[in-house]
Amino acid sequence: MEIKKTVIILAASCMMYSCTTKTDNNPFFTEFQTEYGVPAFDKIKLEHYEPAFLKGIEEQNQNIKTIIENPEAPTFENTIVALDNSSPILDRVSAIFFNMTDAETTDELTELSIKMAPVLSEHSDNISLNQELFAKVNNVYQQKNDLHLTTEQERLLDKTYKSFVRSGANLSAEKQARLREVNKELSTLGITFSNNILNENNAFQLFVDKEEDLAGLPEWFRQSAAEEAKAAGQEGKWLFTLHNASRLPFLQYSENRSLREKIYQAYINRGNNNDKNDNKEIITKIVSLRLEKANLLGFDCYSNFVLDNTMAKNSATVMDFLNNLWSYSLPKTKVEAAELQKLMDKEGKGEKLAPWDWWYYTEKLRKEKYNLDEEETKPYFKLENVREGAFAVANKLYGITLTKLSNIPVYHPDVEVFEVKDADGSQLGIFYVDYYPRPGKSGGAWMSNYREQKGDIRPLVCNVASFTKPVGNTPSLLTMDEVETLFHEFGHGLHGLLTKCNYQGISGTNVVRDFVELPSQINEHWATEPEVLKMYAKHYQTGEVIPDSIIDKILKQKTFNQGFMTTELLAAAILDMNLHNLTNVKNLDVISYEKEAMDKLGLIPEIAPRYRTTYFNHIIGGYAAGYYSYLWANVLDNDAFEAFKENGIFDKTTANLFRHNVLEKGNSEDPMVLYKNFRGAEPQLEPMLKNRGMK
């Protein structure tokens, strides 16, 4: 559940590249000659990417040269805006290439990404360390009080200036040279780290050949596993993998404790097997280089460097926030663990609760306490209906419509495309969805852009996930967690689609990291509102609307297992902060350090952090010293949703306030100012604690 951003920082130096591919053969060299300007996936080939990157670098270098050589005095328009608009080709190719390396990668794409990473890192440094360019930017920045800029223009100017400073523009030549080396090395290490996790996910295959080993598994899940085995050339067996849509139901339903342990252990030891996909040395090197980078830029640790540019501002604020939440979540988790142990004791096997038992006995307890299990809800959560439900909520709140388009080029048959229009019929953008797991797709779910919004140019936005696949005649039926994930990612999508900014650099989701999850997480709240469930939750066979009896059960168990959910998330957030709070990484053993950190917290042994160090992809992909932002934004989203509950969940005035002050504004104003403009006050912690059953 995240935002994937491709950032080619600003512009470049005087290094020039020549491209051998003819312009007329490379679709990236010009605006896409397609309806709505969508990516020409039917024409894009592997061999187009590298020449487009190189041509894009050349184009941006030329545009930088023009800015520097402009004889007129530096102005906001001829320097800051010119810089914001300096990389059309790079923006086009980067947006598509980096989504492909996550959504539909191949060995060739991975190889190319490793090849291009140092080139792009160098290009980025060539821009931010270009003294002539920085002099022009600085000139504009020093005059900012006399320029009569709009708030939005001031935000872009501040962001541009600070990005130069944070990238080393004020450092000595010697320190700049070292910073370049650090950035280059980090760029390739991150790709290798993520690729190792993908390899680990794909390498693990649990084949079951005895039917008795399927005890407890629902029929739909058995069918799915049989199809997976057949596709893997093992017809007659059942195949289970580490992908969420396979691993989680297995842990939830399988009566075979030893197989539950096997799949759980494989999952939590990814990147920690002392083999070719081992990530221990890589993450140690990344943490070490990040600390060195922070020191070069004048910070004591990497977290303070990152957080200097967020709502939280520094590590101390974040740690206080996380430790405060921990004091609420850990006691609740211990109560939950005791309840699960009681359930196990009733069975009389003399077994002690272990991490691979948690999902299984939680599911049993849910049934016992609330007379509810996933098997009862899933038939009402056909993927297409859930998606239409998310669209219908957006329509009722904001008046927007999404209409399916055919004949739009896509990179895989699973991808669907929608045109998004405002209430007045004007186009807001194009929206892509890609929902099913594949071997070439990273796990998890995310939103990204194929084109960012600026002025009259409308965005092209995508949501990617790995939900339960259709099996035979049975459509994709989602778990409650998957339902909320779909609404979450669509919330990011709305942030990207509804944005109305004049400049690309601050439009849409280009906001500070700990504000970016507000639009996504508030959108989850509508998913389980009774009025909304009745709009979309219809039995896939009979069309029957979900009955009140099931809705009541869903609502009653909303705080169920929230101690576990919050604690595993908090543990990962604290682990992320601890790694990036380090001021000395000499002799760092990440596995020992992780254990020590979790023991110090008092994390119970039945729970592991949601992400352990060796497969913590978020802290590679932009959430370093930033994973806390899901919980930070959870305070905002719960407080914000109170406004809807007070006035009606589809109240137009409240919806318009949220749209105009949050969804449309991007980074055009300080995030707390935007929030207060919507809510009328700063957010309170109470609604979040209440929603998670901790108050």
Phi, psi and omega in degrees: 000088187204173174258127174257122181241138171252115183245113169261105193294116174050247188218215192212182182269207182258011176289130183242144178240149175252147181245132184269338182289138180292142181303318187290346179263347185253110186296343182281342188289339177229171170307145180297130181274065185225165174298135181065004182069026181289158178302137181274067184301334179286344181249341183287127179236163181308318186289351180279335189295306185299311177301326180290319175301313183292319177295321179296321177296316180299315180298315182292321176303318180295319179293325176294318180301318179297317179299313184294320186273358179299119184289343181287159177297143180299133177230171177302317184290309188280354179239299187288311180291320179300322178292318180298331183257016193276356188226057182303313183292314179300319179299317182297307186289322181296314183303318183280314183302312186285337171286323178296322181292345174258325187265332187204056187280162175223169177301323182293319178294320179297315179301316181293322181295323178291324179291318186279336185306309180293330179294314181290325177297316179296318179300314179300315179293325179299329178282304188290341179256010179282109188294324180293320179293314180299324179300319179294314180298315181298322179301314179294317183298319182293338181264006195303328181289342182256001188267354180053048181279154171288166178302318181297316179296320177299319180296318180294318179298313179300314182297317181295311180300312183295326181295326175294311182298316181289345178261004172103014184299333182267003182280162174293162180301322181295315179292324177298319180298318179291321179300320177301315181298317180299311181299318181297314181294317179300323184298322181275326179300319181298319179296315180298316179304308182294322180293324177299321179294316177301316178298318179297316179302315184284334184285329184282124176223118177258101178270131176247129180245357178249129183298328181296338178283357178263005184309130178094340184282133179296158184300317181299324183285323176298316180299314180300316181294326178293319179294321178298318180295318180298316179297333180269010177080021180234057181302142180095352177247183177234134184245130177238140186232182181272356177296142184310318184292347177252311185296312186295313176298326179296314179294330183285321192245337188293128177278348182276099187297321182292326177286326175299317180297320183298312183288324179295313181297321178298321182292312187279354177253015177300136180075008184225043185241012179053039178236196185293341179261016183290134184252000185300310181294322182295311182292327177298316180294319180298313180298319180296314180293324178295319177297317179299318179298314179300317179299316178302325184267009172092016179249150183284334180209165185292325183297320179293328175296311181296313190284345176302341185247031183226179175295323185290327176078324181204167184295322182301318179298316181294315182296321176300316180299311182293318180293325176297313178297322180302324181293339176269321190281320185298314178302320179296321179296320180296322176296316180297317180298319180296321179296317180294321179297320178302319180297318178293319180299324180301329182285345174069024180268353180071024182268148177257137181307126178238165183305324182282359177264342192302310183295321183296310182281336173296317179296319178296317181293322177302317181293318182291317185282319189241001183053042183224133168224166184302329182298334181280327184269326187306319181302339180270354185245056173296132188309312184299323179291320179297315179300315179297327177296316178298319179295320182294322177299315180297325179294315181291327180281312192241357179078008184274155177233147176237122183241129183293137178250141172249168179064021172266130182297137179228163183269350179203146182301337179291341187282134175241154187229141182228144171268134182250124180237149177280173182302330181274005177091353180286149183280133177262333181160185178241138186235124179255141171233141181217099198254348188253149179291148175213159179302328182273004185253135174295155177288175177084193184216147182202167173239141170211176182247142166269338173208134180273155177280142165202133180054236181275353180279119184270153187278158171243113190243145175228149169245132178234137179210180178225071183275170177306130182278157171295149179229119180056238179270358181269125180288178175292117178247122190269151169282166178302321180297319179292324177301312181293326177295319179299314178297321180300307183293327177292330175297317173300318180302317179296323177299320179285328186275325186271353183304142178224080180239162180270343187230134183302320186298343180233012182275162171056234185272013178282050182251174179296150189302323184272009172249341190293336182274355179299307181299326181286315186285328177293327182294333178298330186299326182290335187304324185248012173290132183310316181300323181283317178305320181291341178283325189234338186276094182235137183301129188294339180263318187259342184080002181296133177291142182307127184288156180303326182299320179286321178301316179302317180295318180300316183290320181295330183260018182297326180267001180294134177066014182287337174299311178300309184301316182288319185292319180292326177291314178299318180300318179293319180296319180290322176299314177303312181296315181302315180299322184265357171273348183300137176251357177210121183247017179297135179059028179290123172249104192298325181290314177296319181296317179300313181299315180299316181297318181288323177296319180298324178288338185083023177300128183289148186293346180283355182230138170253157173305149181306324173231125174274165190304320188281351174226028181276077186296329181304320185281355170268322188266032172112353180253023176297131187051032183219000182292337176301339189297336175297320180282322176302312180290337178294328174295315180297313188291324178291319177295319181294321182291336175303324180298321178290322180293324180293324188252353185111131189294345176242023180299123186295319182297315180295317180298317179295321177299317181291318179299310187286331184262341181238299189293325183274341195274344183053229180252033186279355177207163179303133186300323179290327175297315178301315182297315182292328175298325178283308193267337181088356180197168175288155183291149177254149181284331188308312182302323180293314180298319180296315182296330179265009176071029183250009178226000000 
